[in-house]
Amino acid sequence: MAFDWKKAVGKIAPALAGAFGTPVAGAAVGALLNVFGINANDTDTETQLASKIQNATAEDLLKLKQAEQDFLAKMKELDIDLEKATMVDVQSARIRDSEVIKALGKRNWRPDVMFIMATTVIVGLVWLIWKDQTITEFVKGIFTLVLGRFLGYLDNIYNFEFGSTRSSKAKDDTISKLSGN
């Protein structure tokens, strides 16, 4: 299994990792490249970055945390809200989804199919782990990891379809009241 450098960055510098997949992703990746002395014009910067992160020293980790703080300060200076940027990305996907429904004039079955497939895999894995006593503990561990991944998929499907949480809605209302919108 390949080293997941994005997940590793998320554990060390969650604000930088949270910017991946948003309009400010380039700035976050640029900060990472700068910390590890990688030229953005080099070929295969992702492999270089993965190698540097995997072999990072304590000094590198401190530099990474400092780069995260500098990144957050720059985002604040530019009045960019990373959480809002992430939500805009999700919202644009929801809008695209509703536009597809309007254009085709019929229901979009994709989320339903994804939900059914994820649920089927979850039920199948739980049944297999519970029923088959010949499975080794190692295999059960692998199945448990896969099960966790598919439970995460269900969480993502629910969040996409229904929004994140009620507390998030309350937070949005509070922010709106405070900003006078």
Backbone torsions as a table, in degrees:
resi	resn	phi	psi	omega
1	MET	NA	133.1	-178.1
2	ALA	-71.7	149.5	178.3
3	PHE	-67.6	127.1	-179.9
4	ASP	-92.5	90.9	-175.5
5	TRP	-67.5	-29.3	-179.8
6	LYS	-66.8	-40.0	178.4
7	LYS	-67.4	-39.1	178.6
8	ALA	-63.5	-42.5	177.4
9	VAL	-63.1	-38.0	179.7
10	GLY	-60.8	-30.8	178.8
11	LYS	-78.0	-30.7	-176.6
12	ILE	-92.4	-46.1	-176.0
13	ALA	-133.3	76.9	-173.7
14	PRO	-60.8	-29.6	179.4
15	ALA	-68.1	-39.7	176.7
16	LEU	-65.2	-46.5	-179.4
17	ALA	-64.5	-35.1	179.1
18	GLY	-65.5	-20.7	179.7
19	ALA	-81.3	-15.8	177.7
20	PHE	-61.9	135.7	179.0
21	GLY	84.6	5.4	176.8
22	THR	-113.2	172.5	178.6
23	PRO	-61.8	-18.2	-179.6
24	VAL	-101.4	18.6	-179.3
25	ALA	-60.2	-37.5	-179.8
26	GLY	-59.5	-39.5	178.7
27	ALA	-67.3	-38.8	179.6
28	ALA	-66.8	-45.2	179.3
29	VAL	-66.1	-38.8	177.1
30	GLY	-59.4	-40.2	177.6
31	ALA	-63.4	-41.1	178.3
32	LEU	-64.3	-45.6	-180.0
33	LEU	-60.9	-39.3	179.8
34	ASN	-65.1	-41.9	179.9
35	VAL	-58.9	-41.4	-174.9
36	PHE	-97.8	7.5	174.9
37	GLY	66.3	36.1	179.9
38	ILE	-102.1	132.6	178.7
39	ASN	-76.9	127.5	-178.6
40	ALA	-63.1	-21.3	-179.5
41	ASN	-87.3	-7.1	177.6
42	ASP	-65.2	155.1	174.4
43	THR	-82.1	146.9	176.9
44	ASP	58.6	48.8	178.5
45	THR	-63.1	-29.1	-179.0
46	GLU	-64.4	-42.0	178.0
47	THR	-65.6	-41.6	178.2
48	GLN	-62.4	-43.2	-179.7
49	LEU	-64.0	-43.4	178.7
50	ALA	-60.4	-43.6	179.7
51	SER	-64.2	-44.7	-179.4
52	LYS	-64.5	-41.8	-179.6
53	ILE	-67.9	-40.3	-179.8
54	GLN	-64.0	-32.6	-177.4
55	ASN	-107.8	25.1	-175.5
56	ALA	-66.2	142.0	175.5
57	THR	-92.6	173.0	177.3
58	ALA	-60.5	-37.7	178.1
59	GLU	-63.3	-40.9	177.6
60	ASP	-62.4	-40.5	-180.0
61	LEU	-65.5	-38.6	175.9
62	LEU	-64.1	-42.0	177.4
63	LYS	-61.6	-38.8	179.7
64	LEU	-64.5	-43.6	177.3
65	LYS	-63.8	-39.4	177.9
66	GLN	-65.4	-40.5	178.4
67	ALA	-63.2	-36.3	177.4
68	GLU	-64.3	-44.9	178.8
69	GLN	-62.7	-42.0	177.5
70	ASP	-63.3	-40.3	178.7
71	PHE	-62.3	-46.4	179.1
72	LEU	-62.6	-40.4	178.3
73	ALA	-63.7	-41.5	178.8
74	LYS	-65.1	-41.2	178.9
75	MET	-64.2	-39.8	178.3
76	LYS	-66.6	-41.4	178.8
77	GLU	-60.8	-38.4	179.6
78	LEU	-85.9	1.3	-179.9
79	ASP	59.8	46.1	178.4
80	ILE	-109.9	124.0	178.2
81	ASP	-98.1	111.7	-176.8
82	LEU	-61.9	-39.1	179.7
83	GLU	-64.5	-40.0	178.6
84	LYS	-66.2	-38.8	179.1
85	ALA	-62.7	-39.9	177.8
86	THR	-65.5	-43.0	-179.4
87	MET	-67.2	-34.2	176.7
88	VAL	-62.6	-39.4	178.5
89	ASP	-62.4	-46.3	178.8
90	VAL	-64.9	-42.6	-179.2
91	GLN	-62.0	-39.0	179.5
92	SER	-65.0	-34.8	176.1
93	ALA	-66.9	-39.6	177.7
94	ARG	-64.7	-41.5	179.3
95	ILE	-63.6	-45.1	177.9
96	ARG	-57.8	-42.1	-180.0
97	ASP	-62.0	-44.6	-179.6
98	SER	-69.3	-33.4	177.1
99	GLU	-66.8	-36.6	176.7
100	VAL	-63.4	-42.2	179.2
101	ILE	-62.2	-45.4	179.6
102	LYS	-63.3	-43.8	-176.6
103	ALA	-65.8	-40.5	-178.6
104	LEU	-83.4	-20.9	-180.0
105	GLY	71.3	20.3	178.6
106	LYS	-145.9	169.2	-176.9
107	ARG	-66.4	143.1	175.0
108	ASN	-89.3	112.1	-175.5
109	TRP	-87.5	-9.4	-175.8
110	ARG	-53.6	-51.1	-179.6
111	PRO	-62.9	-35.6	179.4
112	ASP	-65.7	-42.4	178.9
113	VAL	-65.2	-41.8	178.7
114	MET	-62.2	-42.2	179.2
115	PHE	-63.4	-45.8	-179.3
116	ILE	-63.6	-42.5	179.7
117	MET	-63.9	-45.2	179.8
118	ALA	-63.2	-43.5	179.6
119	THR	-63.8	-41.4	178.5
120	THR	-61.3	-44.2	178.8
121	VAL	-63.5	-43.1	179.9
122	ILE	-61.3	-49.7	-179.7
123	VAL	-61.3	-43.6	179.7
124	GLY	-61.7	-43.9	179.6
125	LEU	-66.3	-43.9	179.0
126	VAL	-61.7	-44.6	179.7
127	TRP	-62.9	-43.5	-179.0
128	LEU	-63.6	-44.8	179.8
129	ILE	-65.3	-40.8	-176.8
130	TRP	-73.4	-39.4	-172.0
131	LYS	-84.5	-42.7	-172.7
132	ASP	-87.9	106.6	-178.4
133	GLN	-81.1	-7.5	-178.4
134	THR	-88.0	-6.3	179.9
135	ILE	-71.8	133.1	-179.8
136	THR	-74.2	164.4	179.2
137	GLU	-64.0	-34.0	178.1
138	PHE	-62.0	-46.5	179.8
139	VAL	-65.9	-39.1	176.8
140	LYS	-61.6	-36.9	177.1
141	GLY	-63.1	-42.6	177.9
142	ILE	-64.2	-44.9	178.2
143	PHE	-60.3	-38.3	179.6
144	THR	-64.9	-40.1	176.0
145	LEU	-61.8	-45.2	179.1
146	VAL	-64.3	-40.2	177.9
147	LEU	-59.9	-44.2	177.8
148	GLY	-61.2	-39.1	178.8
149	ARG	-62.8	-45.2	-178.8
150	PHE	-70.3	-30.9	173.2
151	LEU	-65.7	-36.0	174.5
152	GLY	-64.1	-37.8	176.6
153	TYR	-61.3	-43.2	177.9
154	LEU	-60.1	-41.6	178.4
155	ASP	-60.1	-45.2	179.3
156	ASN	-63.4	-40.0	179.5
157	ILE	-63.2	-46.7	178.3
158	TYR	-61.5	-44.9	-179.9
159	ASN	-62.7	-37.6	179.3
160	PHE	-68.1	-44.9	-175.7
161	GLU	-74.8	-38.7	-171.0
162	PHE	-116.7	3.8	-175.3
163	GLY	86.2	173.7	-173.7
164	SER	-76.9	-75.8	-176.9
165	THR	-147.2	165.9	175.8
166	ARG	-65.8	-36.5	180.0
167	SER	-65.3	-30.8	176.2
168	SER	-65.9	-40.4	177.3
169	LYS	-63.2	-43.5	179.0
170	ALA	-63.2	-39.6	178.4
171	LYS	-63.8	-43.5	178.1
172	ASP	-60.5	-41.6	177.9
173	ASP	-63.0	-41.9	179.5
174	THR	-64.1	-45.3	179.2
175	ILE	-61.5	-42.4	179.9
176	SER	-61.6	-42.3	179.1
177	LYS	-65.6	-41.5	-178.1
178	LEU	-68.1	-35.1	-178.2
179	SER	-84.3	-7.3	176.8
180	GLY	79.9	17.4	178.6
181	ASN	-86.7	NA	NA
